[in-house]
């Protein structure tokens, strides 16, 4: 089974060309090139928990420190950690790329 990016798993429609872009805007995770290929994802699609401004539970999320508590409870986050196993790139690695 193919590894999904967050917008595919969450079906948020905020990726470029997505059905909700006109109303909600493009999600920063879907265009964050610095995290491209991390955790086997496209752009920030499998690093969304460390990217400011993602859209979860119906509202825009803030910076990493304020949103990580909720992200670790997210089903998608847990799937990425499981699928990547020993190759999982965590918050430190992602944030280092975002500097």
URPE-V727974 format. One line per field, one symbol per residue. psi: psi as a letter, one per 40 degrees, with the letter a starting at -180 (. if undefined). A space follows every 10 residues. Layout:
BEGIN
psi->???
END
This chain:
BEGIN
psi->hihiidddde fdeeiheiee dddeihhdde egddehehff ihbfefedde hheihifeih iaidddeddd deehdddddd ddddbeehha ddddddde.
END
